[in-house]
Amino acid sequence: MTETLIQPADTMLVLTAIIGIVAMGMFMEKHPVFGQIGVMFVILFSAFLSGVNVLPRSSPVYDVLNNEAVLLAIPLILFNANLKRIWRETGRTLLAFIIAAMATVVACVIGSTFVDLGPQEGTWVGLMTSAFIGGSVNLAAVAGAMEVVDHPIIGLMFAAIYVVLIPYFILLMAFPSFGRVWRWFSPRTEPIAVDLPEVEAQSESTESKPIDVAGLAFALAMAALCAVIGEKLADVTNFAAMKYLGLSALAIVIATFLPGTINRMSGYNELGHILIYAFLAVMGARIDFSTVSAESVSFIVFVIIVFTVHLLFVSLVGRLLKLTGPELLVASNAAILGPPTAAAMATARGWSGLVTPGILVGVFGWAIASFVGVTIAAIL
């Protein structure tokens, strides 16, 4: 094995490097210009450091971040998934999002018929389906459920996704400026009429609360409890995927039916995203570009096919159901890219009535994507 500057056994130094990379990626996300490449930076910079023999490709730290840390991250993020609130406040945007999620499933299945992703194709299609309905937290959950969380190709797959994802975001932002194409996408392209004070009130309700130590500790304890129950369910059912599906379902139940418990928590969303970014950094560190370059091209082609079919499906079904272009675009953005970019696009385009629904349907994607991804992986 090649000698690296940071030795695998030097666990504190490895952890420091990973956290430092995560911090840089998160700082980039706050920048108006570099915000969209924060996640890609975390993956590719980790891959670069391992490629030049600074970071090791395996370490006990990676095992902890890929397993215990992910088991905590999933419920921490899903504590946002109050299905009652999503149903109450999203209106027509939820229907548009369901169409976008269906479009992703159809697009991934079609993409798999045109591109050979290797002997574990079903697993990779399931992972990408979950990522394009929910996000990286769902990809981590499905990877764990399918027992491929340590596979070196996952980091490369995620990097390939982001090669296409950034141009896709730019396309979505510019789409309404394309005149005839925009009118073809949806004949009803008018902005949604809204009562501005109501939107402001809703937006305030989505802001993060000030973080307090007791609330953060309570959130972490509840996440750990979800993880333990998920593991016990996996043992009882003899179904390994239940460890991730069970803890996801339990977190959603708590978020939906125990709002008082959630109100006592603090900082769970922020901590969950830090842990997921650490998982992405580990995926990057395990990439070996010298052995998987051919697979990267296949994944890039697959993602291009998926995004193309996704947009066509969303447009055709949206036209049949008489949804507007803004509703469809925000829903597609929330599915493929996630809640923050959906809200950013709605704000930038002046669709103020879609800011909060865009965030909430994106969170709904987090709630359902792991279940969809595991189902697709099992079927294919």
Sequence and secondary structure as in RCSB ss.txt:
>XXXX:A:sequence
MTETLIQPADTMLVLTAIIGIVAMGMFMEKHPVFGQIGVMFVILFSAFLSGVNVLPRSSPVYDVLNNEAVLLAIP
LILFNANLKRIWRETGRTLLAFIIAAMATVVACVIGSTFVDLGPQEGTWVGLMTSAFIGGSVNLAAVAGAMEVVD
HPIIGLMFAAIYVVLIPYFILLMAFPSFGRVWRWFSPRTEPIAVDLPEVEAQSESTESKPIDVAGLAFALAMAAL
CAVIGEKLADVTNFAAMKYLGLSALAIVIATFLPGTINRMSGYNELGHILIYAFLAVMGARIDFSTVSAESVSFI
VFVIIVFTVHLLFVSLVGRLLKLTGPELLVASNAAILGPPTAAAMATARGWSGLVTPGILVGVFGWAIASFVGVT
IAAIL
>XXXX:A:secstr
    SS TT HHHHHHHHHHHHHHHHHHHTSTTTGGGHHHHHHHHHHHHHHTTSS S  HHHHHHHTHHHHHHHH
HHHTT  HHHHHHHHTHHHHHHHHHHHHHHHHHHHHHHHS   TTHHHHHHHHHHHHHT HHHHHHHHHHTT TT
 THHHHHHHHHHHHHHHHHHHHHHGGGGTHHHHHH S        HHHHHHHHHHTS     HHHHHHHHHHHHH
HHHHHHHHHHHHT TTHHHHHHHHHHHHHHHH HHHHHT  SHHHHHHHHHHHHHHHHHHT  HHHHHHHHHHHH
HHHHHHHHHHHHHHHHHHHHTT  HHHHHHHHHHHHT HHHHHHHHHHTT GGGHHHHHHHHHHHHHHHHHHHHH
HHHH 
